[in-house]
């Protein structure tokens, strides 16, 4: 029989453990819950929680500190505190859907924001705000070895036998889906030699040819380009800014912009449900607005998101570091993300789904 | 000759498998000199992440040393129906991939689960808070303590305890005066193993933490983010620091286990 004292000890320790746990929890709750919606009084130092995809980690640090200064100057020295979390775009969206109380989300593609909206957490039409809710853009390019030894100029060059291609896994990476949509769109728009326009079977064949050559499917766009930089593969399908960042770091990466490619548009949205709960709707909106200012755009540019949010300007480039793109299209030109996701490309009978089935046999 | 062959193979295996990767990461961490190493640790959130990780690992070790030792004692010294089942349950955390642990905890305590919503209404946030990380670490490290203490306990001569009891000592007194001193090295070793393991835990943590910089972002998760963010040097620096802490602990554990064995034999 265990003595009563041992039992009492154990009980005491359970209590202590619970205390520690709840102390941690209250510590966390302090920043968050601040009154019910409607009748809320903002805190003296309001806390904004931002969940964003990993690539924008550096730039958001600067954006936030600039915004904090601006807000302080305009609001009697009020200090806004930011809590930030970075991770894969889809992972972040999933976390928010599962109760991660983010007031603002910055994700790598619209369907991830849509996921949060579908869960009832975003109640406004986030595409009807400044610049359609898009804060930064880039384009899908080919990252090739110095001098482009495999002569990769267009999407059909990726199907040459024996070529080794790196692209991330579309099941895990938002970037991967941009790459696939770029190839699909180029084919559908009739800009890939040998592949008929508006022919989904031809687009499927192109994707099949490309994915036959994919040797490594990394979990994120960043892993993919790191892998390429460490010497694997002949070409990485990736974002323009990733190649420019590599060049800035002194690496010999070369970007080839295919004649026809997609404009990568990364959205930011206020998550009303949580922002209201935390009584920070005004500040959250102000921050999103700030992301559309020239100051913010310059910061985005400095890390490689050079292309303008306006498609026409993005297409024209600046004639220097960011050359013009012959045919730059958006997902809207292909019927919108909804259709691409659930039907034409990633749906059960979508071009990519079928191409992948054929490749994996 | 044969002996050297055996020894050589063993050393080569150990060298290639463990020593080489270790040397590479440490070299990388210090690759750009000591100043760069220090700078790397000033990455936003790095200091907080390391402090949080060490603090949570310590709390984890303390709690599990208490409950782990108690469990081990119960498993060895008591005979009751369901003992075998209990013993099997203790091993569950070993058998479950840690990512699954995270998913399980999130499903149970997540803000949109019934339990999580209930706790939330009472101002207690578990998932996406430090409490959730602690829970995940406790789950993952419990068997380490139990399975380190248990063999020491099994080696103990039960007659000594009986003698103490016959002489009128209470069960608690017997535990404290007779069992505990012999158990101490095992307990400390178990605690340190749990601590070292908690320092490095990634899978279970990343699912439940929400990774808020300076608040719930732990060092292992930060390392992954730094690698993904194209900052391998910073990642290696944080990794080296974490590895250094773990390594010292493992050394201490080795010592304790050895002295423990000498004492009991």
Interface residues (C-beta under 8 A of the other chain):
Chain A: X1 X2 X3 X5 X6 X10 X13 X17 X20 X21 X22 X24 X25 X26 X27 X28 X29 X31 X32 X33 X49 X54 X55 X57 X58 X61 X83 X84 X85 X86 X87 X95 X97 X98 X99 X100 X101 X220 X222 X223 X225 X226 X245 X249
Chain B: X44 X59 X63 X66 X67 X70 X106 X110 X111 X112 X116 X119 X123 X124 X125 X126 X127 X128 X129 X130 X131 X134 X135 X170 X171 X172 X175 X210 X211 X212 X213 X214 X215 X216 X217 X225 X227 X228 X229 X230 X232
